[in-house]
Amino acid sequence: MAQANVIDTKLRLVFETGLDEKGKPIHKSKTYSSVKQSATADQLFSVGQALETLSNYPLAAINRNDSFDIVG
């Protein structure tokens, strides 16, 4: 039976930096590597909110990206 092993976890913050000529939001993202794999959703949310206070732009989304190694 195959197993999925987490090999990397990243935190991606998406900021709304303005509007384009059609009035649609423009988004820019910042990715933080080497996040603890054991970090909970609540912990990552708190970190995202804390980092938003250091930015000039409002936070539009917080994403967790896990990479897996599939072995059989």
N, C-alpha and C positions, 0 to 999 in steps of 0.2 A: 504494500500500500504506500502511496506517495505521501510525503510530508512537506509542509511549507514552513520554512524557518525564516524568521525576520532577520534581515541582515543590515537594514538601515532605516532610520526614521527621520523625517524632516518636517519642519513646521513652515507653512507658507502663509504669509499675511498679504491680503489683497487690499489695496487702498484706492479710493476714488479720488483722482487728481484733478478732475474738472469735467467739462462737457465738450463734445465735438461740435462741428457746425450743424449737425442735425439734432442736437440736444441730447444725444446718448452719452452715458457716463464713460469716461476714460479711466481704465484701471491699470495700475502698476503693482507689481508684486515684489516681495522680498522673501527669500527662502533662507531658513536657518537650518544648518546641518547638525548632525551628531546629537540629536534629541534623544533623551533616554527612552528606550523602548517601553519601559514600565510607566511612562507618564500617562495620566488619565486625561479624559476629555476636559474635565473641570480644571485641571492644572494647566493644560495648554490654552484654554480659554482665558484664564487669569493672566497668563504670560502675554497673550495677544492683546488683551485690554491694557496691560501695563506698557507694552511697547507702543500702543496707539498714542499714549500721552506724550511720547517723545517725537511724534510725527506731526507734520503740518497738515496732514490730510486725514479724513475720517476712514475708519476701517470698514471695508465692505464685506470681507469674508476671512475666515480662519480655516485653513486646510491642514490635515495631517496626511502625509504621504509615507506609507510603509512600503519598503522593497522586500521581496521574498525570494529565497532560493528554494526551488522545488527539487527535492531529491526522492529517488525511488527505491 
